[in-house]
Amino acid sequence: MIEDKQELHTPKTNPTSRMLSLMIEIALVFAVPAFTASMVGPRIDTYVGTEQVWTIALIVTALVLSWTFVIVRYKKARRAYLSQNK
């Protein structure tokens, strides 16, 4: 019985560590594309000669793609959760 309790709190099944890893994953999903867009956008604007058009377009695209990833990930996790609890 003690082995079962130890197995419950392994990093793989510990709810707190799973939640923390999910929070870090979501933060990276938003941070990496937004940072990349904010770095690449001004360079493209300078090269093309536009005023922040490419920067805004890339940041909006990054946000849309990030939210799409989060929604798909949520639906997948929800399906897995519902299938386990049936």
PyMOL commands that place a pseudoatom at each C-alpha (Angstrom):
pseudoatom trace, name=CA, resn=MET, resi=1, chain=A, elem=C, hetatm=0, pos=[0.000, 0.000, 0.000]
pseudoatom trace, name=CA, resn=ILE, resi=2, chain=A, elem=C, hetatm=0, pos=[2.860, 2.405, 0.691]
pseudoatom trace, name=CA, resn=GLU, resi=3, chain=A, elem=C, hetatm=0, pos=[4.204, 1.727, -2.786]
pseudoatom trace, name=CA, resn=ASP, resi=4, chain=A, elem=C, hetatm=0, pos=[0.877, 2.851, -4.253]
pseudoatom trace, name=CA, resn=LYS, resi=5, chain=A, elem=C, hetatm=0, pos=[1.066, 6.185, -2.419]
pseudoatom trace, name=CA, resn=GLN, resi=6, chain=A, elem=C, hetatm=0, pos=[4.610, 6.773, -3.611]
pseudoatom trace, name=CA, resn=GLU, resi=7, chain=A, elem=C, hetatm=0, pos=[3.538, 5.947, -7.135]
pseudoatom trace, name=CA, resn=LEU, resi=8, chain=A, elem=C, hetatm=0, pos=[0.787, 8.568, -6.925]
pseudoatom trace, name=CA, resn=HIS, resi=9, chain=A, elem=C, hetatm=0, pos=[3.262, 11.332, -6.220]
pseudoatom trace, name=CA, resn=THR, resi=10, chain=A, elem=C, hetatm=0, pos=[5.775, 10.665, -8.942]
pseudoatom trace, name=CA, resn=PRO, resi=11, chain=A, elem=C, hetatm=0, pos=[6.511, 13.756, -11.054]
pseudoatom trace, name=CA, resn=LYS, resi=12, chain=A, elem=C, hetatm=0, pos=[4.619, 12.243, -13.958]
pseudoatom trace, name=CA, resn=THR, resi=13, chain=A, elem=C, hetatm=0, pos=[1.332, 11.888, -12.072]
pseudoatom trace, name=CA, resn=ASN, resi=14, chain=A, elem=C, hetatm=0, pos=[1.634, 14.638, -9.482]
pseudoatom trace, name=CA, resn=PRO, resi=15, chain=A, elem=C, hetatm=0, pos=[-1.141, 17.151, -10.325]
pseudoatom trace, name=CA, resn=THR, resi=16, chain=A, elem=C, hetatm=0, pos=[0.894, 20.120, -9.142]
pseudoatom trace, name=CA, resn=SER, resi=17, chain=A, elem=C, hetatm=0, pos=[3.866, 19.345, -11.365]
pseudoatom trace, name=CA, resn=ARG, resi=18, chain=A, elem=C, hetatm=0, pos=[1.573, 18.594, -14.299]
pseudoatom trace, name=CA, resn=MET, resi=19, chain=A, elem=C, hetatm=0, pos=[-0.137, 21.964, -13.825]
pseudoatom trace, name=CA, resn=LEU, resi=20, chain=A, elem=C, hetatm=0, pos=[3.206, 23.756, -13.527]
pseudoatom trace, name=CA, resn=SER, resi=21, chain=A, elem=C, hetatm=0, pos=[4.528, 22.152, -16.695]
pseudoatom trace, name=CA, resn=LEU, resi=22, chain=A, elem=C, hetatm=0, pos=[1.322, 23.086, -18.517]
pseudoatom trace, name=CA, resn=MET, resi=23, chain=A, elem=C, hetatm=0, pos=[1.637, 26.700, -17.324]
pseudoatom trace, name=CA, resn=ILE, resi=24, chain=A, elem=C, hetatm=0, pos=[5.244, 26.858, -18.528]
pseudoatom trace, name=CA, resn=GLU, resi=25, chain=A, elem=C, hetatm=0, pos=[4.261, 25.327, -21.858]
pseudoatom trace, name=CA, resn=ILE, resi=26, chain=A, elem=C, hetatm=0, pos=[1.494, 27.884, -22.377]
pseudoatom trace, name=CA, resn=ALA, resi=27, chain=A, elem=C, hetatm=0, pos=[3.807, 30.738, -21.378]
pseudoatom trace, name=CA, resn=LEU, resi=28, chain=A, elem=C, hetatm=0, pos=[6.354, 29.568, -23.936]
pseudoatom trace, name=CA, resn=VAL, resi=29, chain=A, elem=C, hetatm=0, pos=[3.660, 29.164, -26.577]
pseudoatom trace, name=CA, resn=PHE, resi=30, chain=A, elem=C, hetatm=0, pos=[2.854, 32.867, -26.212]
pseudoatom trace, name=CA, resn=ALA, resi=31, chain=A, elem=C, hetatm=0, pos=[6.310, 34.230, -25.409]
pseudoatom trace, name=CA, resn=VAL, resi=32, chain=A, elem=C, hetatm=0, pos=[8.426, 32.676, -28.162]
pseudoatom trace, name=CA, resn=PRO, resi=33, chain=A, elem=C, hetatm=0, pos=[6.259, 33.725, -31.131]
pseudoatom trace, name=CA, resn=ALA, resi=34, chain=A, elem=C, hetatm=0, pos=[5.598, 37.196, -29.689]
pseudoatom trace, name=CA, resn=PHE, resi=35, chain=A, elem=C, hetatm=0, pos=[9.285, 37.756, -28.968]
pseudoatom trace, name=CA, resn=THR, resi=36, chain=A, elem=C, hetatm=0, pos=[10.246, 36.536, -32.431]
pseudoatom trace, name=CA, resn=ALA, resi=37, chain=A, elem=C, hetatm=0, pos=[7.636, 38.782, -34.062]
pseudoatom trace, name=CA, resn=SER, resi=38, chain=A, elem=C, hetatm=0, pos=[8.796, 41.789, -32.048]
pseudoatom trace, name=CA, resn=MET, resi=39, chain=A, elem=C, hetatm=0, pos=[12.383, 41.180, -33.117]
pseudoatom trace, name=CA, resn=VAL, resi=40, chain=A, elem=C, hetatm=0, pos=[11.830, 40.293, -36.769]
pseudoatom trace, name=CA, resn=GLY, resi=41, chain=A, elem=C, hetatm=0, pos=[8.981, 42.739, -37.477]
pseudoatom trace, name=CA, resn=PRO, resi=42, chain=A, elem=C, hetatm=0, pos=[10.945, 45.980, -37.077]
pseudoatom trace, name=CA, resn=ARG, resi=43, chain=A, elem=C, hetatm=0, pos=[13.776, 44.623, -39.213]
pseudoatom trace, name=CA, resn=ILE, resi=44, chain=A, elem=C, hetatm=0, pos=[11.345, 43.795, -42.026]
pseudoatom trace, name=CA, resn=ASP, resi=45, chain=A, elem=C, hetatm=0, pos=[9.687, 47.217, -41.631]
pseudoatom trace, name=CA, resn=THR, resi=46, chain=A, elem=C, hetatm=0, pos=[13.066, 48.931, -41.911]
pseudoatom trace, name=CA, resn=TYR, resi=47, chain=A, elem=C, hetatm=0, pos=[14.034, 46.855, -44.945]
pseudoatom trace, name=CA, resn=VAL, resi=48, chain=A, elem=C, hetatm=0, pos=[10.734, 47.347, -46.772]
pseudoatom trace, name=CA, resn=GLY, resi=49, chain=A, elem=C, hetatm=0, pos=[10.251, 50.943, -45.650]
pseudoatom trace, name=CA, resn=THR, resi=50, chain=A, elem=C, hetatm=0, pos=[6.881, 50.554, -43.951]
pseudoatom trace, name=CA, resn=GLU, resi=51, chain=A, elem=C, hetatm=0, pos=[5.945, 51.920, -40.546]
pseudoatom trace, name=CA, resn=GLN, resi=52, chain=A, elem=C, hetatm=0, pos=[5.186, 49.042, -38.178]
pseudoatom trace, name=CA, resn=VAL, resi=53, chain=A, elem=C, hetatm=0, pos=[2.923, 47.260, -40.674]
pseudoatom trace, name=CA, resn=TRP, resi=54, chain=A, elem=C, hetatm=0, pos=[4.910, 44.037, -40.604]
pseudoatom trace, name=CA, resn=THR, resi=55, chain=A, elem=C, hetatm=0, pos=[5.487, 44.220, -36.864]
pseudoatom trace, name=CA, resn=ILE, resi=56, chain=A, elem=C, hetatm=0, pos=[1.776, 44.461, -36.115]
pseudoatom trace, name=CA, resn=ALA, resi=57, chain=A, elem=C, hetatm=0, pos=[0.925, 41.790, -38.688]
pseudoatom trace, name=CA, resn=LEU, resi=58, chain=A, elem=C, hetatm=0, pos=[3.476, 39.368, -37.250]
pseudoatom trace, name=CA, resn=ILE, resi=59, chain=A, elem=C, hetatm=0, pos=[2.390, 39.974, -33.638]
pseudoatom trace, name=CA, resn=VAL, resi=60, chain=A, elem=C, hetatm=0, pos=[-1.280, 39.439, -34.542]
pseudoatom trace, name=CA, resn=THR, resi=61, chain=A, elem=C, hetatm=0, pos=[-0.362, 36.277, -36.440]
pseudoatom trace, name=CA, resn=ALA, resi=62, chain=A, elem=C, hetatm=0, pos=[1.687, 35.043, -33.479]
pseudoatom trace, name=CA, resn=LEU, resi=63, chain=A, elem=C, hetatm=0, pos=[-1.204, 35.625, -31.089]
pseudoatom trace, name=CA, resn=VAL, resi=64, chain=A, elem=C, hetatm=0, pos=[-3.718, 33.893, -33.362]
pseudoatom trace, name=CA, resn=LEU, resi=65, chain=A, elem=C, hetatm=0, pos=[-1.438, 30.882, -33.786]
pseudoatom trace, name=CA, resn=SER, resi=66, chain=A, elem=C, hetatm=0, pos=[-0.713, 30.751, -30.048]
pseudoatom trace, name=CA, resn=TRP, resi=67, chain=A, elem=C, hetatm=0, pos=[-4.387, 30.829, -29.114]
pseudoatom trace, name=CA, resn=THR, resi=68, chain=A, elem=C, hetatm=0, pos=[-5.132, 28.197, -31.757]
pseudoatom trace, name=CA, resn=PHE, resi=69, chain=A, elem=C, hetatm=0, pos=[-2.490, 25.932, -30.213]
pseudoatom trace, name=CA, resn=VAL, resi=70, chain=A, elem=C, hetatm=0, pos=[-3.864, 26.505, -26.705]
pseudoatom trace, name=CA, resn=ILE, resi=71, chain=A, elem=C, hetatm=0, pos=[-7.444, 25.738, -27.788]
pseudoatom trace, name=CA, resn=VAL, resi=72, chain=A, elem=C, hetatm=0, pos=[-6.396, 22.563, -29.607]
pseudoatom trace, name=CA, resn=ARG, resi=73, chain=A, elem=C, hetatm=0, pos=[-4.331, 21.487, -26.594]
pseudoatom trace, name=CA, resn=TYR, resi=74, chain=A, elem=C, hetatm=0, pos=[-7.264, 22.191, -24.258]
pseudoatom trace, name=CA, resn=LYS, resi=75, chain=A, elem=C, hetatm=0, pos=[-9.675, 20.143, -26.375]
pseudoatom trace, name=CA, resn=LYS, resi=76, chain=A, elem=C, hetatm=0, pos=[-7.217, 17.253, -26.499]
pseudoatom trace, name=CA, resn=ALA, resi=77, chain=A, elem=C, hetatm=0, pos=[-6.674, 17.342, -22.724]
pseudoatom trace, name=CA, resn=ARG, resi=78, chain=A, elem=C, hetatm=0, pos=[-10.413, 17.607, -22.103]
pseudoatom trace, name=CA, resn=ARG, resi=79, chain=A, elem=C, hetatm=0, pos=[-11.110, 14.565, -24.301]
pseudoatom trace, name=CA, resn=ALA, resi=80, chain=A, elem=C, hetatm=0, pos=[-8.437, 12.587, -22.457]
pseudoatom trace, name=CA, resn=TYR, resi=81, chain=A, elem=C, hetatm=0, pos=[-9.852, 13.651, -19.083]
pseudoatom trace, name=CA, resn=LEU, resi=82, chain=A, elem=C, hetatm=0, pos=[-13.412, 12.765, -20.038]
pseudoatom trace, name=CA, resn=SER, resi=83, chain=A, elem=C, hetatm=0, pos=[-12.378, 9.385, -21.427]
pseudoatom trace, name=CA, resn=GLN, resi=84, chain=A, elem=C, hetatm=0, pos=[-10.556, 8.557, -18.160]
pseudoatom trace, name=CA, resn=ASN, resi=85, chain=A, elem=C, hetatm=0, pos=[-13.536, 9.504, -16.017]
pseudoatom trace, name=CA, resn=LYS, resi=86, chain=A, elem=C, hetatm=0, pos=[-16.174, 7.460, -17.834]
for i in range(1, 86): cmd.bond("trace and resi %d" % i, "trace and resi %d" % (i + 1))
show_as sticks, trace
zoom trace
